């Protein structure tokens, strides 16, 4: 297994990161074993009332001047993005169109962040005490990566899988894999 350490180098302040964007700009750089990914955010092209009210954005993950992943209808990180993930987002990963959604649950096995493609899917979930990434298709499912000691361990050095793990990590989608009981304040 190869350790996939993702080191995030913020290019903007926390306030700018959490706010909706108004121009196309670089927001963070992630260093990985396969190269340096850059995350760009820009205002979305959707003209619906919902898109404007929720400040939909387009996000791009770029590796060596090549766009690896785009999300067409994301939102600002934290609560707006969590809401979009519950209803579903759309985009492309390595030229393949996907739709993604996320669920939280008290039951660990039902906590998922699911990216669905035409012929397969990639699903982040909780197995035992670990976060894992599965590739599922008509033949079955197999584990692609596992989160252990603050880094992802993977068996394949696939640029698309690395981009997806970077997106999952930098946008804080791990919150969907945690127990909702952590949100209850202590007495």
N, C-alpha and C positions, 0 to 999 in steps of 0.2 A: 504494500500500500504506500502511496505517495502522500506526504503531508502537503496540504494546500493551505498555506498560511496566507491570509488576506490582510494586508496592511493598508488601512485607509489613511490617506493624506488629505485632509479637508482643504479646499481651496477658498472656502467662504466661511463666514461666521455662522454660529448656530442659529442666530436670528434669521439670517438670509436663507440658510438651509431649510428652516421650517416654514418660511413664507412662500406664497405663490410667486412664480417668476413672471417677468414682463419682457425679457429678451432671451435670446439663445446664449447660454453661458456655461462655462465649465464649473462644476460644483465639487467634484472630488476625483481623486486619482487613487486607484487600488493596485498595489503591487502584488503580483502572483508569480508562481514558478513559470507560467507560460507567457508572461509579459505584463505590461502595464496597461490596465484598463482605465479609460477616462469616461466619466459620467457627465453628460450634457443634459440640461433641462431647458425647455422652451415652452411658450404658451401653446396650448392645443389648437387644432384647426376646427374643432367642432363648434357649430353655431347654435346648438339647442340651448334652451333656457337652463336645463339641468347642468350642462357642461360649463356654461358661464357662471352659474351660481356656485358650483363646486370647484371652479378654477382648474379644469382639466388641463393637463400638461402632456407634452411629448418628451419622453426620456430616451436617450441614446447611449449605449455602451460601445465605446470605440477602442479597438486594439490595433496599434500600428496603422493608423489612418484608415482602418477598415471597420465599418459598422457591423458589429456582431449581433447586437440585440437592440430592438426598438420597442417601446411601449407607447401606444397611440393615445391612451386615455388614462394616464396616471393622474395623481394629484399630489399636492405638497405632502412631504413626509409626515409621519405620525398619524394623528387622527383622521385627516382627510384621505390619506392613502389606505388606512385600515378600512374605512367605509367603502372605498372603491374596490378593494380586494374582496369584501363580502358580496358585492353586487357583480363583480367580474371586470377584468381588464383584458385588452386585446393587444397583440403586437406580433413581432417576428423575431425568431431566434435562428441565426445561421440560415436565413432564407426561408424557413418554415413558419407559416402562420400558426399562432397559438391563441388560446383564451385561457385565462387563469382566474382562480377564485380561492378563497381561504375560509376555513371554519375553525372555531374554537369550541372546546367541549371540556366538561369535567373528566370525561373518559379519555385517557391519553391516546388510545388508538384512533380516536375520531378527530383528533387535531391534525389538520392538513393544510398545506399550501400546494395546490394542484395546477400544473401547467399541462393543458391538453392540446395535442397536435392531431393531425389527420389519422396517422396510423399507430401512434404511441402516446404515452404521457410520462411526465416526470413529476413525482409526488414527494414533497417533504412531509415527513410524519414523525411521530414519536414511537419508538420501540423500546420497551423496558424503560431505562433511564437515559437513553440516547436519542439524539435527533438523527434521522437517516434520510437519504434521498434514494428513491426507487425509480427504475425505468420499467414501465409496464407496457405490454403490447398484447396481441392476440395469443401469443405463445405462453406468456406468463409474466412474472415480474422478477427482477433481480436488483440487489442493492448496488448502487453506483458509488455512494459516498456515505460517510458516517462522521458525525461531529464528536470529537474526543479531545479533551483537554484544551479547549479554546481554539481548535483548528479542525478544519475538515480534512478527512483522510479519504482518498479516492483511489480506485484501481485503474482508472483511465485518465490520460492527459488529453481530454477532449476540450477544445476551445469553447464549444457551445455549453457544455456542462459547467466549465469554469466560469463563464459569463453568467450563467443562471445562479450559481452559488454566490458570485459577487453581488448580483442584484438582490438576492435574498438577504445577504448579510448587511449590505450598506443601507438598505431601505428599512431595516428593522422588522422584517416579516417573521422573525423568530418569535415575536410576541404571540403569534397564532399557535405556536407549539408549546407555549407555557400554560400552566393552569390558570383559569380565570380567577381562582381564589387569591392569587397574588395581587389582584387589583383591589381587594378589600383592605381598607386601612386598619392598622392595629388599634386596639382599644387603649 
